[in-house]
Amino acid sequence: MAKIVKARAFCNDEVAYLAWEADGRIEGCLGFMVTRVFLDSGERRVLPSWVAFKSQSNPDWEE
């Protein structure tokens, strides 16, 4: 089974960029989601993404 060997995250309070490098193909992996957890309430919210797969496009940057 492949493993993630390097991960990086960059953000500026508005936009976050996440990237990882694996030592092989991660079987069945189509992408990822980021969940924000509010520490005071425990509320969880999945954050929107605007990135499309190679065969898709998103010129208007819709969620």
ZADO-1210 file (C-alpha; in nm, 4 decimals, padded with zeros to 6 digits):
<atoms>
<atom x="00.0000" y="00.0000" z="00.0000" code="MET" pos="1"/>
<atom x="00.1320" y="00.3451" z="-00.0920" code="ALA" pos="2"/>
<atom x="00.2102" y="00.5965" z="00.1804" code="LYS" pos="3"/>
<atom x="00.2196" y="00.9753" z="00.1866" code="ILE" pos="4"/>
<atom x="00.5857" y="01.0702" z="00.2222" code="VAL" pos="5"/>
<atom x="00.5621" y="01.4495" z="00.2100" code="LYS" pos="6"/>
<atom x="00.2824" y="01.6983" z="00.2750" code="ALA" pos="7"/>
<atom x="00.2689" y="02.0771" z="00.2633" code="ARG" pos="8"/>
<atom x="00.0017" y="02.3345" z="00.3443" code="ALA" pos="9"/>
<atom x="00.0086" y="02.7070" z="00.2708" code="PHE" pos="10"/>
<atom x="-00.2610" y="02.9594" z="00.3609" code="CYS" pos="11"/>
<atom x="-00.3268" y="03.3307" z="00.3986" code="ASN" pos="12"/>
<atom x="-00.6526" y="03.3385" z="00.6037" code="ASP" pos="13"/>
<atom x="-00.8553" y="03.3335" z="00.2792" code="GLU" pos="14"/>
<atom x="-00.7136" y="03.0575" z="00.0593" code="VAL" pos="15"/>
<atom x="-00.5358" y="02.7347" z="00.1478" code="ALA" pos="16"/>
<atom x="-00.3245" y="02.5206" z="-00.0826" code="TYR" pos="17"/>
<atom x="-00.2611" y="02.1593" z="00.0168" code="LEU" pos="18"/>
<atom x="-00.0289" y="01.9197" z="-00.1614" code="ALA" pos="19"/>
<atom x="00.1164" y="01.5796" z="-00.0908" code="TRP" pos="20"/>
<atom x="00.3599" y="01.3351" z="-00.2431" code="GLU" pos="21"/>
<atom x="00.3082" y="00.9604" z="-00.2197" code="ALA" pos="22"/>
<atom x="00.5547" y="00.6802" z="-00.2820" code="ASP" pos="23"/>
<atom x="00.3077" y="00.5181" z="-00.5229" code="GLY" pos="24"/>
<atom x="-00.0512" y="00.5196" z="-00.6402" code="ARG" pos="25"/>
<atom x="-00.3020" y="00.5337" z="-00.3542" code="ILE" pos="26"/>
<atom x="-00.5554" y="00.2741" z="-00.4647" code="GLU" pos="27"/>
<atom x="-00.9093" y="00.4148" z="-00.4827" code="GLY" pos="28"/>
<atom x="-00.8043" y="00.7706" z="-00.3898" code="CYS" pos="29"/>
<atom x="-00.9901" y="01.0313" z="-00.5967" code="LEU" pos="30"/>
<atom x="-00.8964" y="01.3339" z="-00.3879" code="GLY" pos="31"/>
<atom x="-00.9455" y="01.4675" z="-00.0405" code="PHE" pos="32"/>
<atom x="-01.1632" y="01.6987" z="00.1637" code="MET" pos="33"/>
<atom x="-01.0739" y="01.9453" z="00.4357" code="VAL" pos="34"/>
<atom x="-01.2926" y="01.9685" z="00.7440" code="THR" pos="35"/>
<atom x="-01.2794" y="02.2731" z="00.9721" code="ARG" pos="36"/>
<atom x="-01.3355" y="02.1874" z="01.3385" code="VAL" pos="37"/>
<atom x="-01.4357" y="02.4757" z="01.5637" code="PHE" pos="38"/>
<atom x="-01.2594" y="02.4129" z="01.8945" code="LEU" pos="39"/>
<atom x="-01.5101" y="02.6018" z="02.1116" code="ASP" pos="40"/>
<atom x="-01.8207" y="02.4190" z="01.9863" code="SER" pos="41"/>
<atom x="-01.6901" y="02.1025" z="01.8208" code="GLY" pos="42"/>
<atom x="-01.8874" y="02.1950" z="01.5077" code="GLU" pos="43"/>
<atom x="-01.7432" y="02.0424" z="01.1902" code="ARG" pos="44"/>
<atom x="-01.7755" y="02.2004" z="00.8463" code="ARG" pos="45"/>
<atom x="-01.6426" y="02.0637" z="00.5156" code="VAL" pos="46"/>
<atom x="-01.4693" y="02.3460" z="00.3295" code="LEU" pos="47"/>
<atom x="-01.5479" y="02.4106" z="-00.0390" code="PRO" pos="48"/>
<atom x="-01.3065" y="02.3243" z="-00.3176" code="SER" pos="49"/>
<atom x="-01.2725" y="02.4822" z="-00.6595" code="TRP" pos="50"/>
<atom x="-01.0261" y="02.2433" z="-00.8226" code="VAL" pos="51"/>
<atom x="-01.1452" y="02.0175" z="-01.1033" code="ALA" pos="52"/>
<atom x="-01.0116" y="01.6805" z="-01.2194" code="PHE" pos="53"/>
<atom x="-00.7989" y="01.6739" z="-01.5384" code="LYS" pos="54"/>
<atom x="-01.0992" y="01.5906" z="-01.7590" code="SER" pos="55"/>
<atom x="-01.3103" y="01.8730" z="-01.6105" code="GLN" pos="56"/>
<atom x="-01.2896" y="02.2501" z="-01.6005" code="SER" pos="57"/>
<atom x="-01.4086" y="02.5181" z="-01.3607" code="ASN" pos="58"/>
<atom x="-01.3520" y="02.8555" z="-01.5317" code="PRO" pos="59"/>
<atom x="-01.5972" y="03.0391" z="-01.3017" code="ASP" pos="60"/>
<atom x="-01.4401" y="02.8963" z="-00.9823" code="TRP" pos="61"/>
<atom x="-01.7693" y="02.7502" z="-00.8589" code="GLU" pos="62"/>
<atom x="-01.7678" y="02.5296" z="-00.5468" code="GLU" pos="63"/>
</atoms>
